[in-house]
């Protein structure tokens, strides 16, 4: 793996956690409420409806790290192992957990169900928000990206709109990690919108909810319209709504494009140190480890035997 790819990958993973930590402050607020309280929020200050400490991350980063660690510890992607990791995470009484995520994990605990029922109400961004480790892991062998993504997403979020958009984010992430070419990324997104005009964001009106179509529009609008990591994150955070998830995913794209050195030092210093350490370790491991899809039965045999 080239040095540039590593720099961009680390930028993306740290950028993701920084977007999460910063967006937690403005989650569920309107742009007007944010402005009257903070002017333009440009610092990691904590607070928000969850009352986070400055630099503390939320479920987005925690679930991603859980997923990444399951892959590393399991010697490959195994959905039962990923599911067990999420159960452990839920038992740790996380600061936040989405209702669709909670239901999916509970159904697994009670019935062993690894795939939630397909539902029009599962078009939230909860599968997407934790998918970055899969993109990083599959970079060396991209044929595994779609099947691993769909399996881990459907554990809690089984919806074709969420599938389409999550896979698209993966393609854009891969393009930026491998090439650092913003125009190439824009071409991918433009082609996607020609095929699926309902996702057009050319008349973006400030949609900012956790509905994955809003997440897509919000991030693409601000990412392609900005010229730095800092500008991208400030714009998405000050858009409010599902600000932590939206800024986290925007942080992946911006961190990949502009690289780890483009992240403002004042933000990097604020990020929870244990989280930053885990991100460094996982970035190295996920880029290096061979990409293996383990089947569920073999994993279960190994666990019982
Ligand atoms: Mg969150």
Boltz pocket constraint, residues with backbone or C-beta under 6 A from the ligand:
constraints:
  - pocket:
      binder: B
      contacts: [[A, 58], [A, 59], [A, 60], [A, 96], [A, 244], [A, 245]]
      max_distance: 6.0
